[in-house]
Amino acid sequence: MGTHEAVTARDAVLAPADAARRPLRVRRELLAGLLLFSLYALVTRLPEQGRTAAARAHGEAIFRLEKSLHLDVEPTLNGWLADQSVLRVLANYEYAITYIASALALLVWLFLRHPERYRTARNGFILLNLGGLTCFALYPVMPPRLMPDLGFVDTVLLGRTWGSWGSPLVEHADKFAAVPSLHMGWTLWVGVELARVNARRWVQVVNAAHVLVTLYVILATANHYILDAAAAVPFVAAAVYAADRIGRAPSARVQGPDAFFLAVETPAAPQQAGGVIMLDTERGPVHRDDLIRVIQERLDGLPRFRQRLVRRGRWRRPVWADHDTVDWEWHVPERHVDGMAGLRALVAEIQSEALPLDRPPWRMVVVQGAEPGRTAVVYLMHHVVADGVGIVAQAMYLMEPPPDNLGAKFPRKPFQKALATVVGLGQLATAVSKPEPLPASGTSDRRYGTMQLPLKTVRDVGRRYGARVTDVVLCAVAGALNRVVSEEDGRPGTCRVAVPLMMRPPGSAMVGNHTTAVMVDLPIGKMTEPDRLAEIARRGRVLRSGTRAQAAWFVMWQAGRVMPAPLHARFARMSYSGRFLQGTVSSLPGPDKQLWLAGAPLTAVFPIVPLAPGAPLAIAGLGVDRDLCFGLSLDPGLTDDADALMDAVRDIIEELRDEPE
């Protein structure tokens, strides 16, 4: 059905960040901790003799700087504590235990109670420690307690505190790990994460007290200078910031393939896709309030339904930002029409208007009056959000029961993909030519048509002629253009169409564009339909080899990654326009069983496909249960009668079915 990769509905309904993340596993988290400890152990094994002189020089330099800044409070604090036998021991144990206990307790609590925050917090903790270890290795600093000639007292040795820093139990610890103070860094990091999960106030107050106590202890026990503690602040800030950047959903910044459809959009060619969902409401009506209730119940699983684009200048791609207020009056209005002709006119009208990007780029219009006992829902979403399969998946997320799958898996190994890309690039390089144009008005005015056929009919035609469903659809479109658009009106001998192919990885989220397209020149001159189908099946082999699709996807993805935003936009507008194609013909997988929306069963879903700039034709067939539902978007410069073109598509398929053998 024109797709190379499967997307399971269960995985498709995940938000982008969730889809990219694996489930939390205790074993994996413990392994990460062991690896971090192993790195620390490597630092402790650095030759001590070569570091001692440098560490002492660095420690003395820090102490001189503190003196010049009148910050040298350590000797006073250390001298007083050394004379307090009980407090001295308590301080030593506080130094040895509480910073570790508080950090581990926070990680365990986040793991159990706030898994959505745990990964980012854990990443920040790892980065903080990696930064500290790097500094320890490159800039060793001797702590004050190891320099008694400067007037400091080692409270651990004086109090013979078992297990504390510097005692025999941890004698292999890095003696020169003073800058930054990770004791201070860990306690500050705990405070940051408690604040970010809105922990109870008393918990944050206790932690604030712990930070102050830790600051006093590291100075009074002569384990750190005050500048060591100050150095921990930028290390924590940098680690938290970097972890947030790493943990941010991949789709927070508009990716290259998604930005492609922002760049190509023009006032005459809005880039929104969707469908007309037909509901059987004979047992009870469905109104906008019913649909709003369903959307509200599942809004958490539809990230783009509550996000808008924020532009950041010409040289930077937009980002997705939360948009807390949903304008239900605009997003989900209700309209009344007079019959299916009125519904198609309404769809053409809505499709002609670009979705504003100062709000979440989607709309679902409830339409009454199209047919007796039927309610229609016109669903549109900007192409920057997702490709056809992704948009179908988002609509299906609102339905019951959850579908099992969309499409079929088409696995490729890395070597095969690389080889296919190389071969495909060569094919693309030798197949560049300018297509013959179809008549077009070049305005945003649209005509919209629908048709519904038994899927079995189309499959039977394909089997009879040794062709695929996509070939049959392409043949029907080509034959319909021959019958509806005359040579006098400007019909050329061939029509180049883009056939979208999904490169969506299995289990990927339902947002993001994973679509490439392969160009096929359709013969639309006079010939018999069996001959036309045979020729299209021959030309359509490029759709099944996978090489051009893989190469086109490689170019589209890599162009978005390596090109600056303005250059990428120019590339998109050049490659996706009437200069290179005259239409889009798509065959999409859909639900293969009965679905329900807002308590009403679906009877059909007619796709809405945007026109490429300068291209007058876009048609898609969507498999829904046992039917193939077509949606046709037309520039009226090609023909003012979308129904006539749809009727011709139906006639050709039925003629192929009834053709005597």
C-alpha positions in Angstrom: 0.0 0.0 0.0 2.8 2.4 -0.8 4.7 2.2 2.6 8.1 0.7 3.3 8.0 0.7 7.1 5.4 -0.2 9.7 4.2 1.9 12.5 2.3 0.1 15.2 -0.5 2.1 16.7 0.4 1.2 20.2 3.8 2.9 19.7 2.5 5.6 17.5 0.4 7.1 20.2 3.4 7.8 22.4 4.6 11.3 22.8 7.9 11.9 20.9 10.0 11.9 24.1 8.4 8.7 25.3 8.7 7.0 22.0 12.5 7.6 21.9 13.0 6.4 25.5 13.3 2.8 26.7 11.6 1.7 29.9 13.5 2.3 33.1 15.5 -0.7 34.2 17.2 -1.0 37.6 19.9 -3.1 36.2 20.8 -0.5 33.6 20.8 2.3 36.1 23.1 0.3 38.5 25.4 -0.4 35.5 25.6 3.3 34.8 26.6 4.0 38.4 29.3 1.3 38.3 30.7 2.8 35.1 30.8 6.3 36.7 32.6 4.9 39.8 35.0 3.1 37.5 35.9 6.4 35.9 36.5 7.8 39.3 38.7 4.9 40.1 40.8 5.5 37.0 41.4 9.1 38.2 42.5 7.9 41.6 45.1 5.6 39.9 46.8 8.6 38.2 50.5 8.7 39.4 50.4 10.6 42.7 54.0 11.7 42.6 53.5 13.6 39.4 50.5 15.4 40.7 51.5 16.3 44.2 53.7 19.3 43.3 51.0 20.7 40.9 48.2 20.0 43.5 50.1 21.9 46.2 50.9 24.8 44.0 47.3 25.0 42.9 46.1 24.8 46.5 48.5 27.5 47.7 47.4 29.7 44.7 43.7 29.4 45.7 44.5 30.2 49.3 46.5 33.3 48.3 43.7 34.4 46.1 41.2 34.0 48.9 43.4 36.1 51.2 43.6 38.9 48.7 39.8 38.8 48.4 39.5 38.6 52.2 37.5 35.3 51.9 40.0 33.2 53.9 37.5 32.0 56.6 38.7 28.4 56.6 41.5 28.8 59.2 39.1 30.3 61.7 36.4 27.7 61.2 38.9 24.9 61.2 40.6 26.0 64.3 37.4 26.3 66.3 36.0 22.9 65.2 39.3 21.1 65.9 38.9 21.9 69.6 35.3 20.6 69.7 35.6 16.8 70.2 32.0 15.9 69.7 31.1 18.3 66.9 34.4 17.5 65.2 33.4 13.8 64.9 29.8 14.7 63.9 31.2 17.0 61.2 33.5 14.3 59.9 30.6 11.8 59.6 28.4 14.5 58.0 31.1 15.1 55.4 31.5 11.4 54.7 27.8 10.3 54.6 25.0 12.9 54.1 25.9 14.2 50.6 25.9 10.6 49.3 22.7 9.7 51.1 20.8 12.7 49.9 21.8 12.3 46.3 21.0 8.5 46.2 17.7 9.1 48.1 16.7 11.7 45.5 17.6 9.4 42.6 15.6 6.5 44.0 12.7 8.8 44.8 12.7 10.2 41.3 13.0 6.7 39.8 9.9 5.5 41.7 7.8 8.6 41.9 8.8 10.8 39.0 10.1 8.6 36.2 9.4 11.3 33.6 12.0 13.5 35.3 14.4 10.8 36.4 16.3 10.4 33.2 17.1 14.1 32.8 18.0 14.4 36.5 20.3 11.3 36.3 21.9 12.6 33.1 22.6 15.9 35.0 24.1 14.0 37.9 26.4 12.0 35.5 27.5 15.1 33.7 28.2 16.9 36.9 30.4 14.1 38.0 32.1 13.7 34.6 32.9 17.4 34.7 34.3 17.1 38.2 36.4 14.1 37.3 37.8 15.9 34.3 38.8 18.8 36.5 40.3 16.6 39.1 42.5 15.0 36.4 43.5 18.2 34.7 43.7 20.5 37.7 44.5 18.7 40.9 44.2 20.7 44.0 45.6 19.8 47.4 42.9 20.4 50.1 43.8 22.5 53.1 43.9 19.6 55.6 47.0 18.2 53.8 48.9 21.5 54.2 49.4 21.8 58.0 52.2 24.3 57.4 49.5 26.8 56.4 47.8 26.4 59.8 45.2 23.8 59.0 44.2 20.8 61.1 43.1 17.4 59.7 40.0 16.8 61.8 39.7 13.2 60.5 43.1 12.2 61.7 42.7 14.2 64.9 39.3 12.6 65.7 40.2 9.1 64.2 36.9 9.1 62.5 36.2 5.6 61.0 35.2 5.7 57.3 35.5 9.4 56.8 37.4 11.1 54.0 41.1 10.5 54.6 40.6 7.6 57.0 42.2 4.2 56.3 38.8 2.9 54.9 39.0 5.3 52.0 42.7 5.9 51.8 42.7 5.1 48.1 40.4 8.0 47.4 41.7 10.8 45.2 43.4 13.2 47.6 43.5 16.0 45.2 39.8 16.1 44.2 39.1 19.5 45.7 38.0 21.7 42.7 35.1 21.7 42.3 33.7 20.5 45.6 31.4 17.6 44.6 30.1 17.6 48.2 28.7 21.0 47.5 27.9 20.1 43.9 25.8 17.1 44.9 23.8 19.0 47.5 23.1 21.9 45.2 22.1 19.5 42.4 19.6 17.8 44.9 18.1 21.2 45.6 17.7 22.0 41.9 15.9 18.8 41.2 13.7 19.1 44.2 12.6 22.5 43.0 12.0 21.3 39.5 9.6 18.6 40.6 7.9 20.9 43.0 8.7 18.9 46.1 7.0 19.8 49.3 8.2 23.0 50.9 9.4 21.4 54.0 11.6 19.0 52.0 13.1 21.9 50.1 13.7 23.8 53.4 15.4 20.7 54.9 17.6 20.5 51.8 18.5 24.2 52.0 19.6 23.7 55.6 21.6 20.7 54.4 23.4 22.9 51.8 24.4 25.4 54.5 25.5 22.7 56.9 27.5 21.0 54.1 29.1 24.4 53.2 30.2 24.9 56.8 31.5 21.3 57.2 33.6 21.2 54.1 35.3 24.5 55.2 35.6 23.7 58.9 37.0 20.2 58.3 39.6 21.8 56.0 38.6 19.6 53.1 37.8 22.5 50.8 38.4 26.2 50.2 35.4 28.4 49.9 36.4 28.9 46.2 36.1 25.1 45.8 32.5 25.4 46.9 31.9 28.4 44.6 33.3 26.5 41.7 30.6 23.8 42.2 27.9 26.3 41.2 28.8 26.7 37.4 29.5 22.9 37.2 25.9 22.2 38.5 24.4 24.9 36.2 26.2 23.5 33.2 25.3 19.9 33.9 21.6 20.7 34.5 21.4 22.8 31.3 23.2 20.2 29.2 21.0 17.4 30.6 17.9 19.4 29.7 19.1 19.8 26.2 19.9 16.1 25.9 16.6 15.1 27.4 14.5 17.5 25.4 12.1 15.7 23.1 13.7 15.3 19.7 10.8 17.1 18.1 11.1 20.3 20.4 13.1 21.8 17.6 11.5 21.5 14.2 13.6 18.8 12.3 14.7 19.2 8.7 12.1 17.0 7.1 9.4 18.8 9.0 10.8 22.3 8.2 10.7 21.2 4.6 6.9 21.7 4.6 7.1 25.0 6.3 9.4 26.2 3.6 7.4 25.1 0.7 4.1 26.6 2.0 2.8 29.6 0.0 -0.5 31.5 0.2 -1.6 29.6 -2.9 -0.4 26.2 -1.6 -1.3 25.7 2.1 0.4 22.6 3.5 -2.2 20.9 5.6 -3.3 17.3 5.4 -6.0 15.3 7.0 -9.3 13.6 6.1 -13.0 13.7 6.1 -14.2 11.2 8.8 -17.8 9.9 8.1 -19.7 8.7 11.2 -22.9 6.6 11.3 -25.1 8.6 13.7 -28.4 7.0 13.1 -28.5 5.8 16.7 -27.7 9.2 18.1 -26.1 12.5 16.9 -22.4 13.5 17.5 -21.9 17.2 18.2 -18.8 19.3 18.8 -19.2 18.9 22.6 -18.9 15.1 22.2 -15.7 15.5 20.1 -14.2 18.1 22.5 -14.8 15.7 25.4 -13.0 12.9 23.6 -10.0 15.2 22.7 -9.8 16.5 26.2 -9.6 13.0 27.6 -6.7 12.1 25.3 -5.0 15.4 25.1 -1.9 14.2 27.1 -1.1 11.7 24.3 -1.4 14.3 21.5 1.5 16.7 22.1 1.0 18.8 19.0 -2.6 19.4 19.9 -1.4 21.7 22.6 1.8 23.1 21.1 2.5 25.9 18.7 5.5 27.0 16.6 7.8 29.7 17.9 10.0 31.3 15.3 13.5 32.3 16.3 14.8 34.3 13.3 15.8 33.5 9.8 18.8 31.4 10.6 17.3 29.2 13.3 14.5 26.7 12.9 11.3 27.2 14.9 10.7 25.2 18.1 7.6 23.7 19.5 6.4 25.4 22.7 3.5 24.6 25.0 0.3 26.5 24.3 -1.8 26.0 27.4 -5.1 27.5 26.2 -7.0 25.6 23.5 -9.4 27.8 21.6 -12.2 25.2 21.3 -14.4 27.6 19.4 -11.8 27.8 16.6 -10.3 24.3 16.8 -13.6 22.4 17.0 -16.4 24.4 15.4 -19.7 22.9 14.1 -21.1 23.6 10.6 -24.2 22.6 8.6 -24.2 21.8 4.9 -26.7 20.7 2.3 -25.7 17.2 1.2 -22.4 15.8 0.1 -21.9 18.5 -2.5 -22.1 21.0 0.3 -19.6 19.0 2.4 -17.1 18.8 -0.5 -17.4 22.6 -1.1 -16.8 23.2 2.6 -13.7 21.0 2.6 -12.4 22.9 -0.4 -13.0 26.1 1.4 -11.3 25.1 4.6 -8.4 23.5 2.7 -7.8 26.7 0.8 -7.1 28.6 4.0 -3.7 28.1 5.6 -3.7 27.1 9.3 -2.4 29.9 11.4 0.8 29.0 13.2 0.2 31.3 16.3 -1.7 28.4 17.8 -1.6 24.6 17.6 -1.8 23.8 13.9 -4.9 21.5 13.8 -8.6 21.8 13.3 -11.6 19.4 13.5 -14.8 20.7 12.0 -18.0 18.8 12.9 -20.3 18.9 9.9 -24.0 18.0 10.0 -26.3 17.5 7.0 -24.0 15.8 4.5 -26.1 12.6 4.5 -29.1 11.4 6.5 -27.9 9.7 9.6 -24.4 10.8 9.1 -22.0 13.3 10.7 -18.8 14.3 9.1 -15.6 15.5 10.9 -13.2 17.4 8.7 -9.8 16.9 10.3 -6.8 19.0 9.2 -3.3 19.2 10.6 -0.3 21.1 9.2 2.3 19.0 7.4 5.0 20.3 9.7 3.6 18.0 12.4 3.6 14.7 10.6 3.4 12.8 7.4 0.3 11.0 6.1 0.7 8.0 8.3 1.5 10.1 11.3 -1.6 12.2 10.8 -3.8 9.1 10.3 -2.3 7.7 13.6 -3.2 10.8 15.5 -6.8 10.7 14.3 -6.9 7.0 15.2 -5.6 7.7 18.7 -9.0 9.4 19.3 -10.8 6.3 18.3 -11.9 3.0 19.8 -10.6 0.3 19.8 -6.9 1.1 19.4 -5.8 -0.3 16.0 -3.2 -3.1 15.9 -1.0 -1.8 13.1 -0.7 0.4 10.0 1.1 -1.1 7.0 3.7 -3.8 6.9 7.3 -4.0 8.1 9.9 -3.6 5.4 13.3 -4.2 7.2 16.6 -3.2 5.7 20.0 -3.9 7.2 22.5 -1.1 7.4 24.7 -2.4 4.6 21.6 -2.9 2.4 20.5 0.7 3.1 23.9 2.1 2.3 24.1 0.2 -0.9 20.5 1.2 -1.9 21.4 4.8 -1.2 24.4 4.8 -3.4 22.6 3.1 -6.3 19.6 5.4 -5.8 21.7 8.5 -5.9 23.0 7.5 -9.2 19.5 6.8 -10.5 18.3 10.2 -9.3 21.3 12.0 -10.9 20.4 10.5 -14.3 16.7 11.0 -14.1 16.4 14.8 -13.7 14.2 16.3 -16.4 11.6 19.0 -16.5 8.0 17.5 -16.7 5.3 18.7 -19.1 3.0 21.0 -17.2 -0.7 20.5 -16.5 -3.1 23.4 -16.7 -3.3 25.3 -13.4 -4.7 28.6 -12.1 -2.0 29.0 -9.4 -4.4 30.3 -6.8 -5.4 28.9 -3.4 -8.9 28.1 -4.7 -9.6 24.4 -4.5 -12.1 21.7 -5.6 -12.5 18.6 -3.6 -13.9 15.2 -4.6 -14.5 11.9 -2.8 -15.1 8.3 -3.8 -15.4 4.9 -2.0 -14.7 1.5 -3.5 -14.5 -2.0 -2.1 -10.8 -2.6 -1.4 -11.3 -6.2 -2.7 -12.2 -4.7 -6.2 -9.0 -2.9 -6.5 -7.0 -5.8 -5.2 -8.7 -8.2 -7.7 -7.8 -5.8 -10.5 -4.2 -5.8 -9.4 -4.1 -9.6 -9.2 -5.7 -10.0 -12.5 -3.1 -7.9 -14.3 -0.1 -8.8 -12.2 0.0 -5.3 -10.7 -0.1 -3.8 -7.3 -2.8 -1.6 -5.7 -0.7 1.5 -6.1 -0.3 0.7 -9.9 -4.1 0.3 -10.3 -4.6 3.7 -8.5 -1.9 5.4 -10.7 -3.5 3.9 -13.8 -7.0 5.1 -12.8 -5.7 8.6 -12.2 -3.8 8.7 -15.5 -6.8 7.4 -17.4 -9.1 9.9 -15.7 -6.9 12.8 -16.7 -7.1 11.5 -20.3 -10.9 11.5 -20.2 -11.5 14.8 -18.3 -8.7 17.1 -19.5 -8.5 17.4 -23.3 -5.5 18.2 -25.4 -7.2 21.5 -26.4 -7.2 22.4 -22.6 -3.5 21.7 -22.4 -3.2 18.1 -21.5 0.3 16.8 -22.1 1.3 13.3 -23.1 2.7 12.4 -19.6 2.1 13.6 -16.1 4.8 13.4 -13.5 3.5 12.5 -10.1 5.2 12.1 -6.8 4.3 8.9 -5.0 4.9 9.3 -1.3 6.6 6.4 0.5 6.8 6.1 4.2 10.3 5.6 5.6 8.9 5.5 9.2 10.9 3.3 11.5 8.9 0.6 13.4 7.7 1.9 16.7 8.3 5.6 15.9 6.1 8.3 17.4 3.2 9.7 15.4 4.8 13.1 15.0 7.5 13.9 12.5 7.8 13.5 8.7 9.3 10.2 7.6 8.2 10.5 4.0 10.1 10.5 0.8 8.7 10.5 -2.7 9.6 8.8 -6.0 8.6 10.4 -9.3 6.7 8.4 -11.8 5.8 9.7 -15.3 2.2 8.6 -16.0 1.1 8.1 -19.6 -2.0 10.1 -20.0 -2.4 10.0 -23.7 -4.8 7.9 -25.6 -4.4 4.1 -25.1 -6.4 1.2 -23.7 -6.6 1.0 -20.0 -5.0 -2.5 -19.8 -2.1 -1.2 -21.8 -1.8 1.8 -19.6 -1.8 -0.3 -16.5 0.9 -2.6 -17.9 3.1 0.4 -18.8 2.5 2.0 -15.3 3.3 -1.3 -13.6 6.6 -1.4 -15.6 7.5 2.2 -14.7 6.3 1.6 -11.1 9.1 -0.8 -10.5 11.1 2.1 -9.1 8.6 2.2 -6.3 9.4 -1.3 -5.2 13.1 -1.5 -5.7 13.6 0.9 -2.7 16.8 2.4 -4.1 15.4 5.7 -5.3 13.2 6.0 -2.2 16.2 5.4 0.1 18.3 7.9 -1.8 15.6 10.5 -1.8 15.1 10.1 1.9 18.8 10.3 2.5 18.9 13.6 0.5 15.9 15.0 2.3 17.1 14.1 5.8 20.8 15.1 5.3 19.8 18.3 3.6 17.8 19.3 6.6 20.7 18.4 8.9 23.7 20.1 7.2 22.2 23.0 5.4 21.6 26.4 7.1 17.9 27.1 7.5 17.7 29.7 4.6 19.6 27.4 2.2 17.5 24.4 3.2 14.3 26.4 2.6 15.5 27.3 -0.9 16.3 23.7 -1.6 12.8 22.7 -0.4 11.1 25.2 -2.6 13.1 24.3 -5.6 12.6 20.5 -5.3 9.0 20.4 -4.3 7.2 22.5 -6.9 5.6 22.5 -10.3 9.0 22.6 -11.8 9.6 18.9 -11.0 6.1 17.4 -10.5 2.6 18.0 -11.5 0.7 16.0 -8.9 0.7 13.7 -5.9 -0.8 10.2 -5.9 -0.7 8.4 -2.6 -2.0 5.0 -1.4 -2.0 4.9 2.4 -2.6 2.0 4.9 -5.4 2.5 7.3 -7.4 0.7 10.0 -8.4 -2.8 8.9 -11.3 -3.1 11.3 -14.4 -1.2 12.5 -13.5 1.9 14.5 -15.6 4.2 16.6 -15.3 7.9 17.3 -17.3 9.7 20.0 -19.5 6.6 20.3 -20.3 6.4 16.6 -18.9 3.9 14.1 -16.8 5.1 11.1 -18.2 4.4 7.7 -15.4 6.1 5.7 -12.4 8.4 5.9 -11.6 10.4 2.7 -8.0 11.8 2.7 -7.2 15.4 2.3 -3.8 15.9 0.6 -2.2 19.3 0.0 -1.1 20.4 -3.4 2.6 21.0 -4.0 3.2 24.6 -5.1 2.4 25.0 -8.8 1.0 21.4 -9.0 -2.7 21.1 -9.8 -3.5 17.6 -8.5 -3.3 15.6 -5.3 -5.2 12.4 -4.7 -4.9 9.7 -2.1 -6.6 6.4 -1.4 -6.9 5.3 2.2 -7.7 1.7 3.2 -10.5 1.8 5.8 -11.8 -1.6 7.0 -12.9 -3.3 3.7 -13.0 -0.1 1.6 -10.6 2.2 -0.3 -11.6 5.8 0.3 -10.3 8.4 -2.1 -9.9 12.1 -1.6 -9.1 14.4 -4.4 -7.8 18.0 -4.2 -7.7 20.0 -7.4 -6.6 23.4 -8.7 -9.7 24.5 -10.7 -7.3 25.5 -13.5 -7.0 21.8 -14.3 -10.8 21.1 -14.2 -13.6 22.8 -12.3 -15.4 19.5 -11.8 -13.7 17.3 -9.2 -16.7 14.9 -9.2 -16.2 14.2 -12.9 -12.5 13.3 -12.4 -13.5 11.0 -9.4 -16.2 9.4 -11.5 -13.6 8.7 -14.2 -11.3 7.1 -11.7 -14.1 4.8 -10.6 -15.1 4.0 -14.2 -11.6 2.9 -15.1 -11.2 0.6 -12.2 -14.5 -1.0 -12.8 -13.7 -1.3 -16.6 -10.5 -3.0 -15.7 -12.4 -5.3 -13.4 -15.0 -6.2 -16.1 -12.5 -6.3 -19.1 -13.0 -9.8 -20.8 -9.9 -12.0 -20.4 
